């Protein structure tokens, strides 16, 4: 090898105990790490050269979607040396230009010398080019650690085994946790030798069920650092397996026990205090300090089960509590699951919501925002993808980038765990239902479940999770270009890395026995602005007199990001309550002909004024969706998501699905008509609409007008109340199913019936059904009354369900009234 003025220092991984049980030394294995990177780049180059026609399309797609083009393989890249040299040059230019950067003249000269040596060394001289590769990696590491953003010398993190069960929901059930791990500090992370400090060593729990016990043999997850960098929050479970054969159906009551669920703990950085904040037969995890002092977290306490699971899957959503664990309140009454809350730069909560109301179950689990008191949850992009294979299947571990309007997230699978490829989300961009608001930070890693390879989508509606895509997790943004993250090239043993958007990755720490998770710089950070609460649910917000009523106001229902049917005035807004599932397995019972339909009930309607304004009182603490009705009381447009209000909340919308990034289409010349009066009381629907059951709402109409003829004619479909064996539905319901209108849930099934995951105004419910054309025609000279037509129209508008609840199905089939549970 030519002399290039650089010596390559190879050190090996060592681990020796300094203070028994408290700290150890970890030494960077340069040789091993450079070998891993070289092999990874060789594989990428080989894949690039062997691209077929689909791969060539993927190449163009990646160019368009990557945050930085330097992170891609290029046609001019001959071998790993060329790739790493090119990326190092970009990194050097970027860091040298940053304010506060020190003198990098020596590194600049070294890189220049290496470039000249590389240009003189043919690719076929493999050993020489490998030696040059190692030399570039060494100087790159010095450049990376000269980054002025690395103004900290300690990182706090977890050690954590991935869960036994691969599913985005089940990974947070404590009985799936693999015991092992802890809470640690990595000291001197940018040196050759780092010190690892076990923060839980010698600590015991202050009080409660586990008083005086250490956190041993369990599993840790969901680390969070306080703004002052003096306290930690995390979740821990004793990880009691309860049963060994998870494939066997085991009742909820057996699996969910205090020793088999995650609970939230608080601990100081200095000192030995360790406080358990939550307990019981709930999984509580993902804690985050809110700017006002409360702690937001994810919990199963709200109740309800997942609709698509074949096993017990309790729903978990946003909650909050005081710092001592008291005054737990529900922030989100959303019907399905939520994950990973964090605080934005302007004091909001950003989190992931799984969203599907009468549409495909696996198409939307992406970024949502709400106020710290849970008010006004909104989706800014990705909630109605045109094709789920053209974007991340899920966006997880979302965090605001400092001094930016963007967010980093993990493009993760649904049928896997919260690991994948890293993306940057810019919510200011218009949402095209695909990638318009997203850039790939790590374009060499495919989107798990969406893609079979980087930029190569799975065939339509045939997503399949590939665990080899679970490469990155829990990124902590330093800027739009630099991050701490856990990373494993093979997806099996995640270490802590400093990564950048140009394709460079520097190992800071790895434990060969267990993965790392949640690396966070151990330093104080700016506390975001405190947004005053405007609800009356937390104890501190109930200490002053106020109105507990909740209201909803819409300024102009016609202000929308879609086109309304011409000549169709909207006369009313229908409010439909969604009932959380009370049975633990999918299709127990099968609610209706639409796959994975929701049980629901009509709370009532509110008038829409001539200027499009609406103002009404709404019950608190229940998930609802809205339908805009025409003069005949039929749905013109319907939501495919849910919302809710809290005690004392005044929810305000500009329009019906108004454009998110533009000013109102019309300036209000005066106060909207609806807001010049007291809020309307919702006008209840007909008998049988709450809960909405076919036998009580529709069957009486059939009994009066249809059953006689349809029972006498053998060729006519039967319309009697006779219950059939299939699903417990009646003959009449089975007969009308083919004439009804519904959208499917279920993985992929929602994309094969009525196609879109969103609603098309004027083409929903009764207006789009075959049955409505029949009952409004001169069908055997039958004339239905306005009330009778309203009943059938309402049923069709509400996804043509049979059952209105998940319990007492025999009574529902007989047309008897049932109690409404989980209001």
N, C-alpha and C positions, 0 to 999 in steps of 0.2 A: 504494500500500500504506500502511496505517496505520502510524504510528510506534509501535513497541513496545519501544523502548529497547535494541534489539540490532542490531549490525552483522553482516552476513554476510561473512565473509572467504573469498574464493575463491583458492585457490592451485593451481598446476599441477604436474604431475609433472615433476621434473627429476632428473637423475642426472649428477653431475660427479665426477671423480676427485680424491681428496685425496692419497692416497699410491699411486703407480702400482702396480697389481697387488695391493694389499693392502686397500684400503677405498674406499668410495664413499658418497655421501650420497643418501638417498632422501627425497623430500618428498611428503607426503600430498596427494593430489588430491581435495580436498573436493567440488568441483563434479561431477567424474566419478562419484565414489562415491555421492553423493546421487542423481544421475540414475539410476544402476543400481538403487538400492534403490527408488526411486519406480516405475520400470517393473515391477520384480518384484512390488511390492505391487499395482499395477494389474492384473497378470495374475491374481494370487490372488483379488482381489475379483471379477474377471470370472468366473473359474471358480466361485466361491462362488454367484454369482447365477444361473449357468446350470446348476446341479446338477439332474440328473434324479432319478428314484426311487432309483437306485443311489447317486447322490451324496448324497441325503438320509440314506440309511442310513450312508454313510461319515461324514457330519457327526456323527451320533450316536456312531459308533464312535470317532472322533477325540476327542470330548469325554471319553469314558470312558478312553481310553488315553494322553492327553497328560499329561505331568508337570505343566505349568502351563497353565491355560486361557487365559491372556493371550497365549500363542503362537499361538492360533487366530484366524482371522477370525471376527468376530461379526456378527450381523444388524444391529447398530447402527452398524457401521463403514461410513460413507458414502464415504470415499475414503482414499488413503494417509495424508493428514494425520491423520485420526482414529485410524488404526491406530498410527502412530508416536508420536503424542501419548499415547495410552492406555498403550502399553508403556513409554514414558519415565517416566510418572508412577509406574508400578509399580516400575521400576528405582530411581527416586529414593527411594521409600519403603523399599525393601529395603536399599539401600546406606546410607542415613542411619541405619538402625537397627543397623548392624553395629558391633561393638566396634572401636575404633580409627579410625573414620571421622572425618574432619575436618569443618570447618564448611561446610555446603552451603546456608546460608540464601540466598545470592545466587542459586544455581541453583533453589532452591524458589520464590523470587519470580519468576524468569524463566519457569519452567514455568507458574506461576499466571497470569502475564500472557499467555503464549501460549495458554493454554486459553480465557481470556476473549476474546482476539482471534479465535480459531477459532470460538467460539460466535456471534460477531457477523458472521462472514464466510460468506455462502451458498456452497454447494458449486459453484454455477454460476460463481462468480468464480474461475475456475481459476488465473489467474496469481497472485492474492493468496494463494490457499491453497497454491500451490507454494512461494511465498516463505516462508510460515509453516512449511511442511514442512522447508525448508532450515534455518530457524532452530531448529526443534525438534531436528533432527539434530545441530546444532552444540552445543547445550546438553546433549543426551544424551551426546555424546562426552566432555564435561567430567565429567559425572556418572559415566560408566562408568570413567573413568580415576582417579576418586577412591576406587575400591574398595580397601579395606585389604588385600585378598588380593594385590594387585599390588605386593608388597614385593620386587621385583626390577627391575633396569633393563637386563637383557640377556636375550636369547633365543637359544639355539643351535638350528640347524635345517639341513635339507638342501634343495638344489635337485635336482629329479628329474623327468625326463620319464616319463610313464606307459609301460608296456611296449607293445611292438608287438602282442602277442597277448592278446586278452581272454579270460582264463580264470583262475580263482582259483589254480590250480596253476601254470600256465605263466608267470604274471607274475613268478615268482621264478627263472626260468631265465635265466642271464646272456646267452645269445645272443639273447634277445628284448628286451634292454635297448636303449634309445635313448641313445647317448653324449651326455654333457653333465651339468652340475650340479657340486655340490661341498658342502663343509661350511662353514657360515657362522655368524657371530654378528650378531644384530640389536641394536645398542646404542641406547639411548634410544627404545624402541619406543612409548612413550606420549607422545612429543613430536611437534611438527610436522615436525621433521627427524630422521631416524634415520640412523645410520652402519652400513654393511654391511661386515663384515670377513671376508675369505676366509681360513679357518684352514689350508687346505692349500697356500696360496701359499708357495713356497720350500722346501717339505718334500720329502724323498726317503725311500724305504723303507729301514729300517735293515739288513735282512738278508734272506736267502732268494732265491728265484728272481728276484724283481724288485728286488734290492738296488740302491740308488742311483738308482732311477727314481722320478719323480713320479707321482702319481695323475692322469694326464691322459687325456682322450679316452674315458674309461670312464663308468660309471654308479654312483651311490651310492644306498643304500637302508638302512633299518633302523637309525636313529640311537638311541643310548642314552647317558645321562649317568650318571657314577658318583655315589654318595651324597655324596661330598665335593665334587662339582662340579669336579673337577680333571682328569678323564680322560673320553674318549669312546670308544665302540665303534660300529662301523658295518660294513656290507658294501659291497664294491666289486667290480666286474667290468671287465675290459678290453673287454667287450661285443663280442668278435669274432663277427661274424655267421655265419661258417663257410659257410653256404649262403644264397642269397637267396630261393629258393622253398620256404618252409616248408610249403606245401601238398603238396609231394612228400614221400613217405616217405623219411626219412633215418635210418640206423641210429644207435643210441645211441652207438656207439663213435666216430662221426664228430662228432656234435654236442657231446658232453660232453668238453671239453678244458680244461686249466687257464686258457687265455686266454678261454674262453667261459662260465665259471661264476663265481658270486659267492664271495668269500672275506672273512673277517672281519679287521678291522684295529683296532688300539688307538692312540690319539693323545692327547697331553696338551693341555690348554687353553693353558697357558703353555709355551713352549719350542718345539722343532722336531722332537721325536721322532715317529716313525711306524713302528709295528711290525705286520708281517703275522703273524697268529696261525694261520690255516689256509690250506691250499693243496691242489691236486690236482684230480681230475676229479669233484668234488662241488660242488654248490651249498650253501654254508654261509651263513646269514643270520639275522636276528632275534636278535642277541646281547642278553643282559641280565645284569647283575651280580647274583649271589645274595648274600644277607646274609653267608654264611660265607666269601666270597671267590672261589669258583669262578664261571665264566661259563656260563650255560645258553644254548643256541642251537638253531636248527633245521638239520638236515643230512640229506643223502641217504645217509649212510654205512651205515645199517642194511641197505639193500638192498631189492629188491622193486620192482614197478611197480604203477601204478594199474590197477584192473580194468576201468574203463569207457572208457579212452582209446583213440583210433584212431591214436595216435602214441606215441613213447617218453615216458613220464611217470614217472620214478623217484619212489618214495615218500620223503617226508622227515618226520622226527619229532624229538622232543626229544633233545638230547644235552647233555653238559657237558664242560668242560675247565678246566684250571688257567689262571690269568691270563696265563701265558706261552705258552699254546697247547698245552701238553703234556697227557698223560694224558686223551685224549678217551675218554669212556665214553657208552654208550647209556642214556638215562634212560627212553625209551619204545620198546617193541617193538610198538606199535600197528600194525595191518596197513595202514591208509590214512594220509592226510596230517594234519599238524598245523601250526599257525601261531602267531606273535605271543606268545611267552611274556612275562609280566611278573610282578612280585612283589607279593603282596597285603600289606595292612597288618600281617598277622600272620605273614608270612614264608613263605607257601606260593607255589607257582607257579600262576598262572592262564593259560590258553591256550585256543586253539580246536582242537577235534578234529573231523575228518570221520569219521563213524561209520556204517558199514552192514555188518552181518552178516546175510545172507539177508533183506534188506529194501530198500526204495527207496533208490537211491544218492544222491538229492539232498535228502533230508528232514532230515538232522541234521548240522549243522556249527556247534556252539554251545559255550558255556562249559564248561570242565573245570578241575578243580583236582587238584594232586598235591603231595606233599612235595618239598623241594629235591633229594632224592636219587632222585626218580622214583617213590617208593612210592605205592601206593594211589590210582591215578587214579580220579576220581569225576565223574560228571555230575550237576549240581544242578538243571537244568531244561532243557526244550526238546529232550531227546534222542528223544522219541517223540511228535512233534506229531500232533494229531488231523487236521489239514489244514495242509499246508505253506504254503498261501496266506494263512493267518490269523496269521502271525508272520514275523519276519525270516527270510529264506532262510539267511543266515549271520550270525554275530556275530563280528566281527573287531576287532583293535586294542583288546582288552579291557584296561582299567586300573582299579585300585582307586581310588575317590574318597577323598581324605584325610579322616581322622576320621569315617569312615562305613563301613557294612557293604555299600554298594552299589558297582556297577561301571559305568563308561561303556563303550560299545561302538559300533561302526559296523554298522548293518544293511546288509549288503553282498550283492551277487549272487554266485552260483556261476559263471555263465558271463560273468564280467566281472572287475573288479579290486576292490581293497579300499577302495572308496569307496561312500558311500551316505548314509543318514539316521542321526542319532545317537539312541541309546536309553540308558536307565538301567535296570540289572538289579538287582533286589533278591532275592537267593537265599533270604531268609527266607520269602518268599511260597510258598504251595502251588502246585505246577505243575499247571495245567489243560490242558496240551498246546497252549496258545495264548499269550495275552498276560498271564497273571495276574502274572508276575514282571517284566514289562517296562513301562516308561513311555517315551513318545516325547518326546525333548528338542526335536526339530525336526519337528513334525507337518506342516509345509508341504511336506516332502520325502517322497515315497513310498518304500516298501521296494523296492529294485530286485529284479526277478524275482518277488517275491511279489505285487506290486500294479501296477496300470496307472495309478493315481493315488493320492494320499494317502487311505488308508482304503478303497480300492476294490480288493478282491482279484481276481486273475486268475481265470478260470473254473477249476473243480477240475482239478488235475493238468496245467494248461496254462501253467505259468509261462513268461514270456518276458522276458528281460533288456532293459531300456531304458536305454541309456547316459546319458540325461538325468537319471537318478536318482543318478549318481555325483557327489554334490555336496560332501559332507564326508569328511574322512579324518583319521586319527591324532590324535584328541582327547587333550589333556592336562588332566585335571581339576584345578581349583583348589578346587572344592566341588561339591555336587550341582547348583548353579545356574549356575556360572561355569566356562568352559573356554577354553583355547587350542585352536585347531583350524585346519586348512587348509580353505578353502571357496572354491567357485567357483559363482556363481549359474547359469552355463551349463554347468558340469561340465568346462570346457576349460582353464582356467588358474587353478590354485588358489593363492590368497594366504593369508597368515597373518592370522587374525582372533581377536579377543576376542569370544566369544559368550556369551549367557546363555539360560536356559530360558524367558524371557519373550518371546523372538522378536527380541531386539536383536543386531546384529552390527556390530562396529567393525573396520575394516581397519587392520592394523598394518604390513603390507608386502606388496607384490606385485611380481614381475618379469614384465614383459609377454612375455618371451622363453621362460620356463620356469616350471613349477609349483614350489611349495614343498612340503615334507613334514616331518613329525616336529618341530613346534615344542616346545621344552622350556625352561622357565625356568632360566636359568643361575645357580643358587644351590644351596647344600647342602641336603639334606633328611635327615630321620631315617632311619637304617638300621633296617629291621625286625628283630625278634628272630631270632636264629640258632637254627634247629631242628636238633638233633643228628642226624647220619645214623644210620640203623639198617639200612644195607646194607653189604656188603663189596665194593664195586666200585671206588671212587676209591682212588688210591694211598694217600692219607692215612688211609683207613678200613681198609686192609689191613695197616697197620703194627703192629697189636696182635692177639694171638691171638683166635680166635673161630670160630664155627660157620658154615661156608659153605652149609649146607643152607638151603633155603627151604621154608616151610610155609604152609598156609592153614588157618585155623580159622573155623568158623561156629558161633556160640553156639546158635542155634535156627533151623533152616531154615524153620520155619513162620511166623516173624515177618516178615511181608511186607506190602506195600501193595496186594495183590490177594487175592482169595478162592481158597483151595485147593478142589478138588472134595471134596465131603463123602465121608467114609469111605474116603479114599485115602491111606494112610500112605506116606511117602517112605522108601525103604529104602536108596538109594544116590545118590551124586553122580557123574555122568559128566564127565570132563574131556576136552575136544576141542581139539586143537591146530589152529590156522589156519596154512597155509603161505603166506608172501609170494609174490606172483606173480613168476615168473621170465621171462615173455615180455612184450614191450612193447606189444602191441595187444590190444584187447578180444576176448574169445572165441577166443583162441589159447592153448589149445584151448577149446571150449565145455564147461565142466566138467560141466554137467548140465542137466536140463530147466528148472530154476529159472534165470531170466536172471541172468547175472553171478554165478553160484554160486562159492563158495570151494572150493579144494582143501583137504582137511583129513585129520586122522587122530586116532584115539581113543588118548589117552595111558593111559586106564584109568579105573577107578571106585574110589571110597572109600565105606566104609559110613557110613550115617546112623544114629546111635544112637536109642534110644527117646525121648529128650528132644529130638530134632531137632538134636543137635550133630554136627559133622563136624570131623575133624582129620587132615591128610594132608600128605605131602611132595609138592612140585611142582617140575618142572624149571624152571630159571631161563632167562630171556631168550627165551621163546617166547610169542606171543599165544595165548590160550586162551579158550574160553567154557564155561559149565557147563550141565548138564542135570540136573534132579531126576527120579529114576526111581522107579517104583512097584515092587511086589513081583514083577511080571513082567519087570522090567528095561526098561520102556517110559518114554519121556520124558513127564512130566506138565507140566513147565515148562522153557523153554529161554531162554537169553540171546540178545539180538540185538545184542550189543556184545562187546568182548573186554577181557581184562585180562591181567596178567603179573606175575611176581615177579622180583626181582633176587637176586643172591648174598647170602645171610645174612638175607633179608627174612622177617618173620613177618606175613603179611597176616591181618587179622582182620575179619570181618563179623558184624554182629549177627544178620542173617537173610538170606533170599533176596530181594533187592530190598526191604530193610526201609524203612519210612518214614524220610525224611531229617530231618524237622524235629520229631520227637516222641521221647520217651523209649521204651525197650524196652517192649513190651506186657506183659511179665511180668518182675518182678524175679527174678534168679537166686537161688534159695534155697541153692544149693550150686554148686560148680564143675561145668560141663557134663561129662557122662560122657566124651565123646571126649577132653577135655583132661586126664583123669586117667591117661592112658596115653601111650605113645610115639606119634608121628604114624604113621598108616597108610601103607603103601606102596601106590601105585596098582596095582590088579589089571588087567593088560592085557586088551584085548578079543580077539575071535577073529581068526584068520588072515584077512587082507584088510581089517582095520579100521585099519591104520596102515602106509601111507596107506590111506584108505578107498576102495577101488575096487570097482565093481559086479562085474566079472568074477571077482575073487577072493573077495568076500564073499557075493554072492547067487547067482551062476551055478552054483556047485556044488550048491546046494539045488535049483535048477531042473533040473539035469542028472539028479539022482537021482529026482525025482518028477514032473516036468512036461513035459520035452522030448518024450518018446515020444508022448504023446497030442496035444500041440500041434503036432507035425510031421505027424501022420497026418490030422488034421482040417483041411480047407481053410478052414472057417469060423472056426477058433480062431486067435487071435494067435500068431505064431511066437515060440518062446522059446529059440532056439538061440544058439550062440556066434558065428554068422556075422556078420561085420562088414559094415555098410552104408556107403554113400558119405557119408551125411549125418553130419557131425561126427565120423566115425570110430566112432560108437556101434555096438553090436551089435543084431541083430534083437530079442533078448530085452529089451534096455533100451528100445528104441523101443516095443515092445508094452506094457510095463508102465508107461510114462510117464504115461498117462492115468489109471492106477489108483493112482499114487503120491501123495506129498504134498510140496509145496515152496513156498517163498516166493521171489518174484522180487526181484532188484536192478534196476538200470537206471532212468533218469530217467522216473518216472511209471509204469513197468511194475509196480513193487512195490506200487502202490496199486490195481491191478486184479485181483490174484490173492490170495486170503486177506486182502485189504483192509488190516488194521491194520499199522502199523509195529512193533507190539509183540506179544508172545505172550500168548495167553489160556490160563490154566492148564487143563489137561485137553483142550484143543482144538488140540494140536500133534502133528506127526509121525505115527507109526503109529496113535495113537488117533483121529486125524482123517482117516485115509486110507480109500479104498475097498478097497485091496488087503488091508489087515489083516483086514477083515471076511471076505474071501474065504478067506484062508489059515487062519483060525481057525474056519471053518465046516466042514461035512461036504462040502467040495468034492470030488466024485467019490471020496468015502471015503478021501481022502488024509490021513494023520496025520503031521504034522511033529513032529520031536523038539523038545525044549525048546531045544537048541542051534540048530537050524534056524530055529525061530521067532525066536530072539534075533537071528540074523543079518539076517533080513528086517526086524524091528522096528528094529534099529540103523540099517539103511540108510534106512528111511523117516524116522526121527528126525533124520538128518543131511542133510536136504534132498534125499534121493533122488539123489545125484550119481552120475555115471558114472566120471569120472576122479578120482584121488586126488592127482595132481600135475600140474604144467604142462609136464612134460617126458616123454620116452619114451612117448608116447601109444600107439604101435603095441604095445609090450610090455604096457602096461596093458590094451588091448583084448583081447590074447591071454590075459590072466590071469596074466602073469608078474610077478614081484616087481621093484620098482624101488627105487633108493636114495632116501632122504628128504633133500632139499636144504634149506638155509637153516633149520636147526633153531634 
